[in-house]
């Protein structure tokens, strides 16, 4: 007897990419929250036992670091919000946010700017629709040709 996996459990290549990026952004959010919480706890503990200029400098440095982390957290939350709006099962002929595009042999996930990943041994670059390359891709179809910075691109497929 052969067991078959229900179709609903099989993820497409694009869905794997989307899921990986969602997890990556969620992991960042969790790390930033933990770091901010740790700094808050450290500043409370430091306030109980210190006095003087060194204490003020240390608190000030912690506050600056906390502001940096808070900004990174806000950025990651905004990225997650964009990814949450994308239906990774949806395919269109024209490139939209959430499209997986193959151009010049490179896979581009039009969503938000995130680091390059490898899924099933294939490199994928996530880029923002507002980036120069993303801007040229938006609304176009397979076969469209364009040039950016003396590099010629051809859209091979839209998934």
Phi and psi in radians as a Rosetta constraint file:
Dihedral C 1 N 2 CA 2 C 2 CIRCULARHARMONIC -1.751 0.35
Dihedral N 2 CA 2 C 2 N 3 CIRCULARHARMONIC 2.245 0.35
Dihedral C 2 N 3 CA 3 C 3 CIRCULARHARMONIC -1.493 0.35
Dihedral N 3 CA 3 C 3 N 4 CIRCULARHARMONIC 2.388 0.35
Dihedral C 3 N 4 CA 4 C 4 CIRCULARHARMONIC -2.036 0.35
Dihedral N 4 CA 4 C 4 N 5 CIRCULARHARMONIC 2.422 0.35
Dihedral C 4 N 5 CA 5 C 5 CIRCULARHARMONIC -1.433 0.35
Dihedral N 5 CA 5 C 5 N 6 CIRCULARHARMONIC 2.269 0.35
Dihedral C 5 N 6 CA 6 C 6 CIRCULARHARMONIC -1.021 0.35
Dihedral N 6 CA 6 C 6 N 7 CIRCULARHARMONIC 2.502 0.35
Dihedral C 6 N 7 CA 7 C 7 CIRCULARHARMONIC -0.993 0.35
Dihedral N 7 CA 7 C 7 N 8 CIRCULARHARMONIC -0.613 0.35
Dihedral C 7 N 8 CA 8 C 8 CIRCULARHARMONIC -1.126 0.35
Dihedral N 8 CA 8 C 8 N 9 CIRCULARHARMONIC -0.364 0.35
Dihedral C 8 N 9 CA 9 C 9 CIRCULARHARMONIC -1.551 0.35
Dihedral N 9 CA 9 C 9 N 10 CIRCULARHARMONIC -0.290 0.35
Dihedral C 9 N 10 CA 10 C 10 CIRCULARHARMONIC -1.431 0.35
Dihedral N 10 CA 10 C 10 N 11 CIRCULARHARMONIC 2.241 0.35
Dihedral C 10 N 11 CA 11 C 11 CIRCULARHARMONIC -1.722 0.35
Dihedral N 11 CA 11 C 11 N 12 CIRCULARHARMONIC 2.404 0.35
Dihedral C 11 N 12 CA 12 C 12 CIRCULARHARMONIC -1.275 0.35
Dihedral N 12 CA 12 C 12 N 13 CIRCULARHARMONIC 2.904 0.35
Dihedral C 12 N 13 CA 13 C 13 CIRCULARHARMONIC -0.977 0.35
Dihedral N 13 CA 13 C 13 N 14 CIRCULARHARMONIC -0.784 0.35
Dihedral C 13 N 14 CA 14 C 14 CIRCULARHARMONIC -1.124 0.35
Dihedral N 14 CA 14 C 14 N 15 CIRCULARHARMONIC -0.687 0.35
Dihedral C 14 N 15 CA 15 C 15 CIRCULARHARMONIC -1.159 0.35
Dihedral N 15 CA 15 C 15 N 16 CIRCULARHARMONIC -0.640 0.35
Dihedral C 15 N 16 CA 16 C 16 CIRCULARHARMONIC -1.102 0.35
Dihedral N 16 CA 16 C 16 N 17 CIRCULARHARMONIC -0.729 0.35
Dihedral C 16 N 17 CA 17 C 17 CIRCULARHARMONIC -1.089 0.35
Dihedral N 17 CA 17 C 17 N 18 CIRCULARHARMONIC -0.857 0.35
Dihedral C 17 N 18 CA 18 C 18 CIRCULARHARMONIC -1.054 0.35
Dihedral N 18 CA 18 C 18 N 19 CIRCULARHARMONIC -0.795 0.35
Dihedral C 18 N 19 CA 19 C 19 CIRCULARHARMONIC -1.072 0.35
Dihedral N 19 CA 19 C 19 N 20 CIRCULARHARMONIC -0.741 0.35
Dihedral C 19 N 20 CA 20 C 20 CIRCULARHARMONIC -1.090 0.35
Dihedral N 20 CA 20 C 20 N 21 CIRCULARHARMONIC -0.801 0.35
Dihedral C 20 N 21 CA 21 C 21 CIRCULARHARMONIC -1.157 0.35
Dihedral N 21 CA 21 C 21 N 22 CIRCULARHARMONIC -0.674 0.35
Dihedral C 21 N 22 CA 22 C 22 CIRCULARHARMONIC -1.045 0.35
Dihedral N 22 CA 22 C 22 N 23 CIRCULARHARMONIC -0.781 0.35
Dihedral C 22 N 23 CA 23 C 23 CIRCULARHARMONIC -1.142 0.35
Dihedral N 23 CA 23 C 23 N 24 CIRCULARHARMONIC -0.695 0.35
Dihedral C 23 N 24 CA 24 C 24 CIRCULARHARMONIC -1.043 0.35
Dihedral N 24 CA 24 C 24 N 25 CIRCULARHARMONIC -0.791 0.35
Dihedral C 24 N 25 CA 25 C 25 CIRCULARHARMONIC -1.215 0.35
Dihedral N 25 CA 25 C 25 N 26 CIRCULARHARMONIC -0.704 0.35
Dihedral C 25 N 26 CA 26 C 26 CIRCULARHARMONIC -1.097 0.35
Dihedral N 26 CA 26 C 26 N 27 CIRCULARHARMONIC -0.705 0.35
Dihedral C 26 N 27 CA 27 C 27 CIRCULARHARMONIC -1.066 0.35
Dihedral N 27 CA 27 C 27 N 28 CIRCULARHARMONIC -0.716 0.35
Dihedral C 27 N 28 CA 28 C 28 CIRCULARHARMONIC -1.080 0.35
Dihedral N 28 CA 28 C 28 N 29 CIRCULARHARMONIC -0.781 0.35
Dihedral C 28 N 29 CA 29 C 29 CIRCULARHARMONIC -1.010 0.35
Dihedral N 29 CA 29 C 29 N 30 CIRCULARHARMONIC -0.812 0.35
Dihedral C 29 N 30 CA 30 C 30 CIRCULARHARMONIC -1.080 0.35
Dihedral N 30 CA 30 C 30 N 31 CIRCULARHARMONIC -0.742 0.35
Dihedral C 30 N 31 CA 31 C 31 CIRCULARHARMONIC -1.121 0.35
Dihedral N 31 CA 31 C 31 N 32 CIRCULARHARMONIC -0.806 0.35
Dihedral C 31 N 32 CA 32 C 32 CIRCULARHARMONIC -1.099 0.35
Dihedral N 32 CA 32 C 32 N 33 CIRCULARHARMONIC -0.710 0.35
Dihedral C 32 N 33 CA 33 C 33 CIRCULARHARMONIC -1.080 0.35
Dihedral N 33 CA 33 C 33 N 34 CIRCULARHARMONIC -0.768 0.35
Dihedral C 33 N 34 CA 34 C 34 CIRCULARHARMONIC -1.098 0.35
Dihedral N 34 CA 34 C 34 N 35 CIRCULARHARMONIC -0.747 0.35
Dihedral C 34 N 35 CA 35 C 35 CIRCULARHARMONIC -1.140 0.35
Dihedral N 35 CA 35 C 35 N 36 CIRCULARHARMONIC -0.732 0.35
Dihedral C 35 N 36 CA 36 C 36 CIRCULARHARMONIC -1.125 0.35
Dihedral N 36 CA 36 C 36 N 37 CIRCULARHARMONIC -0.752 0.35
Dihedral C 36 N 37 CA 37 C 37 CIRCULARHARMONIC -1.065 0.35
Dihedral N 37 CA 37 C 37 N 38 CIRCULARHARMONIC -0.734 0.35
Dihedral C 37 N 38 CA 38 C 38 CIRCULARHARMONIC -1.105 0.35
Dihedral N 38 CA 38 C 38 N 39 CIRCULARHARMONIC -0.739 0.35
Dihedral C 38 N 39 CA 39 C 39 CIRCULARHARMONIC -1.141 0.35
Dihedral N 39 CA 39 C 39 N 40 CIRCULARHARMONIC -0.683 0.35
Dihedral C 39 N 40 CA 40 C 40 CIRCULARHARMONIC -1.091 0.35
Dihedral N 40 CA 40 C 40 N 41 CIRCULARHARMONIC -0.765 0.35
Dihedral C 40 N 41 CA 41 C 41 CIRCULARHARMONIC -1.133 0.35
Dihedral N 41 CA 41 C 41 N 42 CIRCULARHARMONIC -0.750 0.35
Dihedral C 41 N 42 CA 42 C 42 CIRCULARHARMONIC -1.068 0.35
Dihedral N 42 CA 42 C 42 N 43 CIRCULARHARMONIC -0.724 0.35
Dihedral C 42 N 43 CA 43 C 43 CIRCULARHARMONIC -1.195 0.35
Dihedral N 43 CA 43 C 43 N 44 CIRCULARHARMONIC -0.595 0.35
Dihedral C 43 N 44 CA 44 C 44 CIRCULARHARMONIC -1.151 0.35
Dihedral N 44 CA 44 C 44 N 45 CIRCULARHARMONIC -0.771 0.35
Dihedral C 44 N 45 CA 45 C 45 CIRCULARHARMONIC -1.168 0.35
Dihedral N 45 CA 45 C 45 N 46 CIRCULARHARMONIC -0.694 0.35
Dihedral C 45 N 46 CA 46 C 46 CIRCULARHARMONIC -1.150 0.35
Dihedral N 46 CA 46 C 46 N 47 CIRCULARHARMONIC -0.607 0.35
Dihedral C 46 N 47 CA 47 C 47 CIRCULARHARMONIC -1.189 0.35
Dihedral N 47 CA 47 C 47 N 48 CIRCULARHARMONIC -0.452 0.35
Dihedral C 47 N 48 CA 48 C 48 CIRCULARHARMONIC -1.315 0.35
Dihedral N 48 CA 48 C 48 N 49 CIRCULARHARMONIC -0.533 0.35
Dihedral C 48 N 49 CA 49 C 49 CIRCULARHARMONIC -2.110 0.35
Dihedral N 49 CA 49 C 49 N 50 CIRCULARHARMONIC 0.129 0.35
Dihedral C 49 N 50 CA 50 C 50 CIRCULARHARMONIC -2.182 0.35
Dihedral N 50 CA 50 C 50 N 51 CIRCULARHARMONIC 2.780 0.35
Dihedral C 50 N 51 CA 51 C 51 CIRCULARHARMONIC -2.652 0.35
Dihedral N 51 CA 51 C 51 N 52 CIRCULARHARMONIC 2.760 0.35
Dihedral C 51 N 52 CA 52 C 52 CIRCULARHARMONIC 1.722 0.35
Dihedral N 52 CA 52 C 52 N 53 CIRCULARHARMONIC -3.067 0.35
Dihedral C 52 N 53 CA 53 C 53 CIRCULARHARMONIC -1.105 0.35
Dihedral N 53 CA 53 C 53 N 54 CIRCULARHARMONIC -0.710 0.35
Dihedral C 53 N 54 CA 54 C 54 CIRCULARHARMONIC -1.075 0.35
Dihedral N 54 CA 54 C 54 N 55 CIRCULARHARMONIC -0.677 0.35
Dihedral C 54 N 55 CA 55 C 55 CIRCULARHARMONIC -1.103 0.35
Dihedral N 55 CA 55 C 55 N 56 CIRCULARHARMONIC -0.807 0.35
Dihedral C 55 N 56 CA 56 C 56 CIRCULARHARMONIC -1.089 0.35
Dihedral N 56 CA 56 C 56 N 57 CIRCULARHARMONIC -0.724 0.35
Dihedral C 56 N 57 CA 57 C 57 CIRCULARHARMONIC -1.115 0.35
Dihedral N 57 CA 57 C 57 N 58 CIRCULARHARMONIC -0.779 0.35
Dihedral C 57 N 58 CA 58 C 58 CIRCULARHARMONIC -1.090 0.35
Dihedral N 58 CA 58 C 58 N 59 CIRCULARHARMONIC -0.765 0.35
Dihedral C 58 N 59 CA 59 C 59 CIRCULARHARMONIC -1.110 0.35
Dihedral N 59 CA 59 C 59 N 60 CIRCULARHARMONIC -0.716 0.35
Dihedral C 59 N 60 CA 60 C 60 CIRCULARHARMONIC -1.100 0.35
Dihedral N 60 CA 60 C 60 N 61 CIRCULARHARMONIC -0.756 0.35
Dihedral C 60 N 61 CA 61 C 61 CIRCULARHARMONIC -1.120 0.35
Dihedral N 61 CA 61 C 61 N 62 CIRCULARHARMONIC -0.710 0.35
Dihedral C 61 N 62 CA 62 C 62 CIRCULARHARMONIC -1.098 0.35
Dihedral N 62 CA 62 C 62 N 63 CIRCULARHARMONIC -0.714 0.35
Dihedral C 62 N 63 CA 63 C 63 CIRCULARHARMONIC -1.116 0.35
Dihedral N 63 CA 63 C 63 N 64 CIRCULARHARMONIC -0.743 0.35
Dihedral C 63 N 64 CA 64 C 64 CIRCULARHARMONIC -1.082 0.35
Dihedral N 64 CA 64 C 64 N 65 CIRCULARHARMONIC -0.783 0.35
Dihedral C 64 N 65 CA 65 C 65 CIRCULARHARMONIC -1.107 0.35
Dihedral N 65 CA 65 C 65 N 66 CIRCULARHARMONIC -0.677 0.35
Dihedral C 65 N 66 CA 66 C 66 CIRCULARHARMONIC -1.108 0.35
Dihedral N 66 CA 66 C 66 N 67 CIRCULARHARMONIC -0.704 0.35
Dihedral C 66 N 67 CA 67 C 67 CIRCULARHARMONIC -1.115 0.35
Dihedral N 67 CA 67 C 67 N 68 CIRCULARHARMONIC -0.727 0.35
Dihedral C 67 N 68 CA 68 C 68 CIRCULARHARMONIC -1.075 0.35
Dihedral N 68 CA 68 C 68 N 69 CIRCULARHARMONIC -0.810 0.35
Dihedral C 68 N 69 CA 69 C 69 CIRCULARHARMONIC -1.139 0.35
Dihedral N 69 CA 69 C 69 N 70 CIRCULARHARMONIC -0.654 0.35
Dihedral C 69 N 70 CA 70 C 70 CIRCULARHARMONIC -1.106 0.35
Dihedral N 70 CA 70 C 70 N 71 CIRCULARHARMONIC -0.706 0.35
Dihedral C 70 N 71 CA 71 C 71 CIRCULARHARMONIC -1.139 0.35
Dihedral N 71 CA 71 C 71 N 72 CIRCULARHARMONIC -0.718 0.35
Dihedral C 71 N 72 CA 72 C 72 CIRCULARHARMONIC -1.130 0.35
Dihedral N 72 CA 72 C 72 N 73 CIRCULARHARMONIC -0.671 0.35
Dihedral C 72 N 73 CA 73 C 73 CIRCULARHARMONIC -1.090 0.35
Dihedral N 73 CA 73 C 73 N 74 CIRCULARHARMONIC -0.803 0.35
Dihedral C 73 N 74 CA 74 C 74 CIRCULARHARMONIC -1.055 0.35
Dihedral N 74 CA 74 C 74 N 75 CIRCULARHARMONIC -0.714 0.35
Dihedral C 74 N 75 CA 75 C 75 CIRCULARHARMONIC -1.099 0.35
Dihedral N 75 CA 75 C 75 N 76 CIRCULARHARMONIC -0.760 0.35
Dihedral C 75 N 76 CA 76 C 76 CIRCULARHARMONIC -1.165 0.35
Dihedral N 76 CA 76 C 76 N 77 CIRCULARHARMONIC -0.663 0.35
Dihedral C 76 N 77 CA 77 C 77 CIRCULARHARMONIC -1.131 0.35
Dihedral N 77 CA 77 C 77 N 78 CIRCULARHARMONIC -0.691 0.35
Dihedral C 77 N 78 CA 78 C 78 CIRCULARHARMONIC -1.138 0.35
Dihedral N 78 CA 78 C 78 N 79 CIRCULARHARMONIC -0.710 0.35
Dihedral C 78 N 79 CA 79 C 79 CIRCULARHARMONIC -1.094 0.35
Dihedral N 79 CA 79 C 79 N 80 CIRCULARHARMONIC -0.739 0.35
Dihedral C 79 N 80 CA 80 C 80 CIRCULARHARMONIC -1.119 0.35
Dihedral N 80 CA 80 C 80 N 81 CIRCULARHARMONIC -0.671 0.35
Dihedral C 80 N 81 CA 81 C 81 CIRCULARHARMONIC -1.072 0.35
Dihedral N 81 CA 81 C 81 N 82 CIRCULARHARMONIC -0.703 0.35
Dihedral C 81 N 82 CA 82 C 82 CIRCULARHARMONIC -1.134 0.35
Dihedral N 82 CA 82 C 82 N 83 CIRCULARHARMONIC -0.815 0.35
Dihedral C 82 N 83 CA 83 C 83 CIRCULARHARMONIC -1.111 0.35
Dihedral N 83 CA 83 C 83 N 84 CIRCULARHARMONIC -0.639 0.35
Dihedral C 83 N 84 CA 84 C 84 CIRCULARHARMONIC -1.108 0.35
Dihedral N 84 CA 84 C 84 N 85 CIRCULARHARMONIC -0.490 0.35
Dihedral C 84 N 85 CA 85 C 85 CIRCULARHARMONIC -1.395 0.35
Dihedral N 85 CA 85 C 85 N 86 CIRCULARHARMONIC -0.240 0.35
Dihedral C 85 N 86 CA 86 C 86 CIRCULARHARMONIC -1.482 0.35
Dihedral N 86 CA 86 C 86 N 87 CIRCULARHARMONIC 2.286 0.35
Dihedral C 86 N 87 CA 87 C 87 CIRCULARHARMONIC -1.652 0.35
Dihedral N 87 CA 87 C 87 N 88 CIRCULARHARMONIC 1.759 0.35
Dihedral C 87 N 88 CA 88 C 88 CIRCULARHARMONIC -1.219 0.35
Dihedral N 88 CA 88 C 88 N 89 CIRCULARHARMONIC -0.198 0.35
Dihedral C 88 N 89 CA 89 C 89 CIRCULARHARMONIC -1.507 0.35
Dihedral N 89 CA 89 C 89 N 90 CIRCULARHARMONIC -0.260 0.35
Dihedral C 89 N 90 CA 90 C 90 CIRCULARHARMONIC -1.371 0.35
Dihedral N 90 CA 90 C 90 N 91 CIRCULARHARMONIC 2.339 0.35
Dihedral C 90 N 91 CA 91 C 91 CIRCULARHARMONIC -2.147 0.35
Dihedral N 91 CA 91 C 91 N 92 CIRCULARHARMONIC 2.488 0.35
Dihedral C 91 N 92 CA 92 C 92 CIRCULARHARMONIC -2.369 0.35
Dihedral N 92 CA 92 C 92 N 93 CIRCULARHARMONIC 2.793 0.35
Dihedral C 92 N 93 CA 93 C 93 CIRCULARHARMONIC -1.316 0.35
Dihedral N 93 CA 93 C 93 N 94 CIRCULARHARMONIC -0.730 0.35
Dihedral C 93 N 94 CA 94 C 94 CIRCULARHARMONIC -1.568 0.35
Dihedral N 94 CA 94 C 94 N 95 CIRCULARHARMONIC 2.551 0.35
Dihedral C 94 N 95 CA 95 C 95 CIRCULARHARMONIC -1.291 0.35
Dihedral N 95 CA 95 C 95 N 96 CIRCULARHARMONIC 2.213 0.35
Dihedral C 95 N 96 CA 96 C 96 CIRCULARHARMONIC -2.285 0.35
Dihedral N 96 CA 96 C 96 N 97 CIRCULARHARMONIC 3.057 0.35
Dihedral C 96 N 97 CA 97 C 97 CIRCULARHARMONIC -1.076 0.35
Dihedral N 97 CA 97 C 97 N 98 CIRCULARHARMONIC 2.196 0.35
Dihedral C 97 N 98 CA 98 C 98 CIRCULARHARMONIC 1.838 0.35
Dihedral N 98 CA 98 C 98 N 99 CIRCULARHARMONIC -0.116 0.35
Dihedral C 98 N 99 CA 99 C 99 CIRCULARHARMONIC -1.325 0.35
Dihedral N 99 CA 99 C 99 N 100 CIRCULARHARMONIC 2.528 0.35
Dihedral C 99 N 100 CA 100 C 100 CIRCULARHARMONIC -1.823 0.35
Dihedral N 100 CA 100 C 100 N 101 CIRCULARHARMONIC 2.087 0.35
Dihedral C 100 N 101 CA 101 C 101 CIRCULARHARMONIC -2.030 0.35
Dihedral N 101 CA 101 C 101 N 102 CIRCULARHARMONIC 2.379 0.35
Dihedral C 101 N 102 CA 102 C 102 CIRCULARHARMONIC -1.878 0.35
Dihedral N 102 CA 102 C 102 N 103 CIRCULARHARMONIC 2.051 0.35
Dihedral C 102 N 103 CA 103 C 103 CIRCULARHARMONIC -2.372 0.35
Dihedral N 103 CA 103 C 103 N 104 CIRCULARHARMONIC 2.257 0.35
Dihedral C 103 N 104 CA 104 C 104 CIRCULARHARMONIC 0.947 0.35
Dihedral N 104 CA 104 C 104 N 105 CIRCULARHARMONIC 0.567 0.35
Dihedral C 104 N 105 CA 105 C 105 CIRCULARHARMONIC 1.388 0.35
Dihedral N 105 CA 105 C 105 N 106 CIRCULARHARMONIC 0.075 0.35
Dihedral C 105 N 106 CA 106 C 106 CIRCULARHARMONIC -1.890 0.35
Dihedral N 106 CA 106 C 106 N 107 CIRCULARHARMONIC 2.383 0.35
Dihedral C 106 N 107 CA 107 C 107 CIRCULARHARMONIC -1.583 0.35
Dihedral N 107 CA 107 C 107 N 108 CIRCULARHARMONIC 2.213 0.35
Dihedral C 107 N 108 CA 108 C 108 CIRCULARHARMONIC -2.135 0.35
Dihedral N 108 CA 108 C 108 N 109 CIRCULARHARMONIC 2.188 0.35
Dihedral C 108 N 109 CA 109 C 109 CIRCULARHARMONIC -1.783 0.35
Dihedral N 109 CA 109 C 109 N 110 CIRCULARHARMONIC 1.877 0.35
Dihedral C 109 N 110 CA 110 C 110 CIRCULARHARMONIC -1.376 0.35
Dihedral N 110 CA 110 C 110 N 111 CIRCULARHARMONIC 1.841 0.35
Dihedral C 110 N 111 CA 111 C 111 CIRCULARHARMONIC -2.745 0.35
Dihedral N 111 CA 111 C 111 N 112 CIRCULARHARMONIC -1.497 0.35
Dihedral C 111 N 112 CA 112 C 112 CIRCULARHARMONIC -2.431 0.35
Dihedral N 112 CA 112 C 112 N 113 CIRCULARHARMONIC 2.752 0.35
Dihedral C 112 N 113 CA 113 C 113 CIRCULARHARMONIC -1.287 0.35
Dihedral N 113 CA 113 C 113 N 114 CIRCULARHARMONIC 1.989 0.35
Dihedral C 113 N 114 CA 114 C 114 CIRCULARHARMONIC -2.447 0.35
Dihedral N 114 CA 114 C 114 N 115 CIRCULARHARMONIC 2.873 0.35
Dihedral C 114 N 115 CA 115 C 115 CIRCULARHARMONIC -1.089 0.35
Dihedral N 115 CA 115 C 115 N 116 CIRCULARHARMONIC 2.728 0.35
Dihedral C 115 N 116 CA 116 C 116 CIRCULARHARMONIC -1.147 0.35
Dihedral N 116 CA 116 C 116 N 117 CIRCULARHARMONIC 2.469 0.35
Dihedral C 116 N 117 CA 117 C 117 CIRCULARHARMONIC -2.258 0.35
Dihedral N 117 CA 117 C 117 N 118 CIRCULARHARMONIC 2.936 0.35
Dihedral C 117 N 118 CA 118 C 118 CIRCULARHARMONIC -2.139 0.35
Dihedral N 118 CA 118 C 118 N 119 CIRCULARHARMONIC 2.165 0.35
Dihedral C 118 N 119 CA 119 C 119 CIRCULARHARMONIC -2.120 0.35
Dihedral N 119 CA 119 C 119 N 120 CIRCULARHARMONIC 2.212 0.35
Dihedral C 119 N 120 CA 120 C 120 CIRCULARHARMONIC 0.908 0.35
Dihedral N 120 CA 120 C 120 N 121 CIRCULARHARMONIC 0.630 0.35
Dihedral C 120 N 121 CA 121 C 121 CIRCULARHARMONIC 1.347 0.35
Dihedral N 121 CA 121 C 121 N 122 CIRCULARHARMONIC 0.151 0.35
Dihedral C 121 N 122 CA 122 C 122 CIRCULARHARMONIC -1.976 0.35
Dihedral N 122 CA 122 C 122 N 123 CIRCULARHARMONIC 2.233 0.35
Dihedral C 122 N 123 CA 123 C 123 CIRCULARHARMONIC -1.300 0.35
Dihedral N 123 CA 123 C 123 N 124 CIRCULARHARMONIC 2.418 0.35
Dihedral C 123 N 124 CA 124 C 124 CIRCULARHARMONIC -2.331 0.35
Dihedral N 124 CA 124 C 124 N 125 CIRCULARHARMONIC 2.390 0.35
Dihedral C 124 N 125 CA 125 C 125 CIRCULARHARMONIC -1.994 0.35
Dihedral N 125 CA 125 C 125 N 126 CIRCULARHARMONIC 2.211 0.35
Dihedral C 125 N 126 CA 126 C 126 CIRCULARHARMONIC -1.619 0.35
Dihedral N 126 CA 126 C 126 N 127 CIRCULARHARMONIC 2.279 0.35
Dihedral C 126 N 127 CA 127 C 127 CIRCULARHARMONIC -2.379 0.35
Dihedral N 127 CA 127 C 127 N 128 CIRCULARHARMONIC 2.693 0.35
Dihedral C 127 N 128 CA 128 C 128 CIRCULARHARMONIC -1.384 0.35
Dihedral N 128 CA 128 C 128 N 129 CIRCULARHARMONIC 2.506 0.35
Dihedral C 128 N 129 CA 129 C 129 CIRCULARHARMONIC -1.081 0.35
Dihedral N 129 CA 129 C 129 N 130 CIRCULARHARMONIC -0.356 0.35
Dihedral C 129 N 130 CA 130 C 130 CIRCULARHARMONIC -1.490 0.35
Dihedral N 130 CA 130 C 130 N 131 CIRCULARHARMONIC -0.188 0.35
Dihedral C 130 N 131 CA 131 C 131 CIRCULARHARMONIC -1.198 0.35
Dihedral N 131 CA 131 C 131 N 132 CIRCULARHARMONIC 2.789 0.35
Dihedral C 131 N 132 CA 132 C 132 CIRCULARHARMONIC -0.950 0.35
Dihedral N 132 CA 132 C 132 N 133 CIRCULARHARMONIC -0.787 0.35
Dihedral C 132 N 133 CA 133 C 133 CIRCULARHARMONIC -1.204 0.35
Dihedral N 133 CA 133 C 133 N 134 CIRCULARHARMONIC -0.796 0.35
Dihedral C 133 N 134 CA 134 C 134 CIRCULARHARMONIC -1.027 0.35
Dihedral N 134 CA 134 C 134 N 135 CIRCULARHARMONIC -0.702 0.35
Dihedral C 134 N 135 CA 135 C 135 CIRCULARHARMONIC -1.081 0.35
Dihedral N 135 CA 135 C 135 N 136 CIRCULARHARMONIC -0.693 0.35
Dihedral C 135 N 136 CA 136 C 136 CIRCULARHARMONIC -1.230 0.35
Dihedral N 136 CA 136 C 136 N 137 CIRCULARHARMONIC -0.530 0.35
Dihedral C 136 N 137 CA 137 C 137 CIRCULARHARMONIC -1.312 0.35
Dihedral N 137 CA 137 C 137 N 138 CIRCULARHARMONIC -0.695 0.35
Dihedral C 137 N 138 CA 138 C 138 CIRCULARHARMONIC -0.922 0.35
Dihedral N 138 CA 138 C 138 N 139 CIRCULARHARMONIC 2.262 0.35
Dihedral C 138 N 139 CA 139 C 139 CIRCULARHARMONIC 1.448 0.35
Dihedral N 139 CA 139 C 139 N 140 CIRCULARHARMONIC -0.148 0.35
Dihedral C 139 N 140 CA 140 C 140 CIRCULARHARMONIC -1.626 0.35
Dihedral N 140 CA 140 C 140 N 141 CIRCULARHARMONIC 3.017 0.35
Dihedral C 140 N 141 CA 141 C 141 CIRCULARHARMONIC -2.167 0.35
Dihedral N 141 CA 141 C 141 N 142 CIRCULARHARMONIC 3.010 0.35
Dihedral C 141 N 142 CA 142 C 142 CIRCULARHARMONIC -0.984 0.35
Dihedral N 142 CA 142 C 142 N 143 CIRCULARHARMONIC 2.411 0.35
Dihedral C 142 N 143 CA 143 C 143 CIRCULARHARMONIC 1.734 0.35
Dihedral N 143 CA 143 C 143 N 144 CIRCULARHARMONIC -0.286 0.35
Dihedral C 143 N 144 CA 144 C 144 CIRCULARHARMONIC -1.205 0.35
Dihedral N 144 CA 144 C 144 N 145 CIRCULARHARMONIC 2.387 0.35
Dihedral C 144 N 145 CA 145 C 145 CIRCULARHARMONIC -2.079 0.35
Dihedral N 145 CA 145 C 145 N 146 CIRCULARHARMONIC 2.489 0.35
Dihedral C 145 N 146 CA 146 C 146 CIRCULARHARMONIC -2.733 0.35
Dihedral N 146 CA 146 C 146 N 147 CIRCULARHARMONIC 3.029 0.35
Dihedral C 146 N 147 CA 147 C 147 CIRCULARHARMONIC -2.342 0.35
Dihedral N 147 CA 147 C 147 N 148 CIRCULARHARMONIC 2.390 0.35
Dihedral C 147 N 148 CA 148 C 148 CIRCULARHARMONIC -2.333 0.35
Dihedral N 148 CA 148 C 148 N 149 CIRCULARHARMONIC 2.234 0.35
Dihedral C 148 N 149 CA 149 C 149 CIRCULARHARMONIC 0.832 0.35
Dihedral N 149 CA 149 C 149 N 150 CIRCULARHARMONIC 0.847 0.35
Dihedral C 149 N 150 CA 150 C 150 CIRCULARHARMONIC 1.137 0.35
Dihedral N 150 CA 150 C 150 N 151 CIRCULARHARMONIC 0.241 0.35
Dihedral C 150 N 151 CA 151 C 151 CIRCULARHARMONIC -1.848 0.35
Dihedral N 151 CA 151 C 151 N 152 CIRCULARHARMONIC 2.197 0.35
Dihedral C 151 N 152 CA 152 C 152 CIRCULARHARMONIC -1.550 0.35
Dihedral N 152 CA 152 C 152 N 153 CIRCULARHARMONIC 2.329 0.35
Dihedral C 152 N 153 CA 153 C 153 CIRCULARHARMONIC -2.095 0.35
Dihedral N 153 CA 153 C 153 N 154 CIRCULARHARMONIC 2.568 0.35
Dihedral C 153 N 154 CA 154 C 154 CIRCULARHARMONIC -2.344 0.35
Dihedral N 154 CA 154 C 154 N 155 CIRCULARHARMONIC 2.265 0.35
Dihedral C 154 N 155 CA 155 C 155 CIRCULARHARMONIC -1.378 0.35
Dihedral N 155 CA 155 C 155 N 156 CIRCULARHARMONIC 2.001 0.35
Dihedral C 155 N 156 CA 156 C 156 CIRCULARHARMONIC -1.463 0.35
Dihedral N 156 CA 156 C 156 N 157 CIRCULARHARMONIC -0.718 0.35
Dihedral C 156 N 157 CA 157 C 157 CIRCULARHARMONIC -2.768 0.35
Dihedral N 157 CA 157 C 157 N 158 CIRCULARHARMONIC 2.738 0.35
Dihedral C 157 N 158 CA 158 C 158 CIRCULARHARMONIC -2.185 0.35
Dihedral N 158 CA 158 C 158 N 159 CIRCULARHARMONIC 2.116 0.35
